[in-house]
Amino acid sequence: QVQLVESGGGLVQAGGSLRLSCAASGSIFSIRTMGWYRQAPGKLRDVVATITSGGTTHYADSVKGRFTISRDNAKNTVYLQMNSLKPEDTAVYYCNADIRDRNYYTRGYWGQGTQVTVSS
């Protein structure tokens, strides 16, 4: 089995920073793209940022210049550094990873979500 465990959410004032972490564990052969998504109340889940195994990144326009995604392949961990946070960044943030397990079966996995609340 494979698990994604997130940490680092919380309450912060506008203009502040938070760093999210997501560690993958279990029967992992390799991990391809990893990413962060978010879902605000009453809205659909949207992509925030993704990073390939080679380090190529993609960001939603709303977070460009404020958020930075990175990964440590040796630790099977992806990070999201969030700076200059705005109230509209308030959401549950989910980690996602495309993982090939030791049976060579590849599928996407989701973390349990971590709440980020930005007060004005």
C-alpha positions as CSV (number, residue, x, y, z in Angstrom):
1,Q,0.0,0.0,0.0
2,V,1.0,3.6,-0.6
3,Q,0.2,6.6,1.6
4,L,0.6,10.3,1.3
5,V,0.8,12.2,4.6
6,E,0.6,16.0,4.6
7,S,1.7,18.5,7.3
8,G,2.2,22.2,7.7
9,G,-1.2,23.8,7.4
10,G,-2.6,26.3,9.8
11,L,-3.8,29.8,10.5
12,V,-1.8,32.7,9.3
13,Q,-2.4,36.4,8.7
14,A,-2.4,37.9,5.3
15,G,1.1,38.5,4.0
16,G,2.4,35.6,6.1
17,S,4.0,32.4,5.0
18,L,3.5,28.6,5.5
19,R,5.3,25.6,4.2
20,L,3.4,22.4,3.4
21,S,5.0,19.0,3.3
22,C,3.8,15.7,1.8
23,A,5.6,12.5,2.3
24,A,4.9,9.3,0.3
25,S,5.5,5.9,1.9
26,G,4.8,2.3,1.3
27,S,5.4,-0.1,-1.6
28,I,6.9,2.5,-3.9
29,F,8.9,1.8,-7.0
30,S,9.0,5.3,-8.4
31,I,7.2,8.6,-8.3
32,R,6.5,10.7,-11.3
33,T,4.6,14.0,-11.1
34,M,3.8,15.3,-7.6
35,G,1.6,18.3,-7.0
36,W,-0.6,20.3,-4.7
37,Y,-4.3,21.1,-5.2
38,R,-6.7,23.1,-3.2
39,Q,-10.4,23.2,-2.6
40,A,-12.2,26.2,-1.1
41,P,-15.7,25.8,0.4
42,G,-18.3,25.5,-2.4
43,K,-15.7,25.3,-5.1
44,L,-14.1,22.6,-7.2
45,R,-10.6,21.2,-6.4
46,D,-8.0,23.1,-8.5
47,V,-4.4,22.6,-9.2
48,V,-2.0,24.9,-7.4
49,A,1.4,23.6,-8.5
50,T,3.0,20.5,-9.9
51,I,6.5,19.2,-10.3
52,T,7.8,16.3,-12.4
53,S,10.5,13.8,-11.3
54,G,13.0,15.9,-13.4
55,G,12.1,19.1,-11.6
56,T,9.9,20.8,-14.2
57,T,7.3,23.0,-12.4
58,H,3.9,24.4,-13.3
59,Y,1.9,26.9,-11.3
60,A,-1.6,28.3,-11.4
61,D,-1.6,31.9,-12.4
62,S,-3.0,32.9,-9.1
63,V,0.0,31.7,-7.1
64,K,2.9,32.5,-9.5
65,G,5.6,34.5,-7.8
66,R,4.3,33.7,-4.4
67,F,4.4,29.9,-4.1
68,T,7.3,27.6,-4.8
69,I,7.0,23.8,-5.2
70,S,10.0,21.5,-4.7
71,R,10.7,17.9,-4.0
72,D,13.2,15.7,-2.4
73,N,13.3,12.5,-4.4
74,A,15.4,10.7,-1.8
75,K,12.7,11.3,0.8
76,N,9.7,10.9,-1.6
77,T,8.6,14.2,-0.3
78,V,7.1,17.3,-2.0
79,Y,6.9,20.8,-0.5
80,L,4.9,23.9,-1.1
81,Q,6.4,27.1,0.2
82,M,3.6,29.7,0.3
83,N,4.6,33.4,0.8
84,S,2.6,36.6,0.7
85,L,-0.5,34.7,1.5
86,K,-3.9,36.2,0.8
87,P,-7.3,35.5,2.3
88,E,-8.4,33.9,-1.1
89,D,-5.7,31.3,-0.6
90,T,-7.8,29.8,2.2
91,A,-8.7,26.2,1.3
92,V,-8.0,22.6,2.1
93,Y,-4.7,21.7,0.4
94,Y,-4.3,18.2,-1.0
95,C,-1.1,16.5,-2.1
96,N,-1.2,14.3,-5.2
97,A,1.4,11.9,-6.7
98,D,1.6,9.5,-9.6
99,I,3.2,6.5,-8.1
100,R,4.4,3.2,-9.6
101,D,4.3,0.5,-6.9
102,R,6.5,-2.5,-6.7
103,N,4.0,-4.5,-8.8
104,Y,4.7,-1.9,-11.5
105,Y,1.1,-0.6,-11.3
106,T,0.8,3.1,-11.6
107,R,-2.0,5.3,-10.3
108,G,-2.6,8.6,-8.7
109,Y,-2.8,9.0,-4.9
110,W,-4.2,11.7,-2.7
111,G,-3.3,12.9,0.7
112,Q,-5.9,13.5,3.4
113,G,-5.8,17.3,3.1
114,T,-4.5,20.0,5.3
115,Q,-6.4,23.2,6.1
116,V,-4.8,26.6,5.3
117,T,-6.6,29.6,6.6
118,V,-5.5,33.2,5.9
119,S,-7.0,35.9,7.9
120,S,-7.3,39.5,6.7
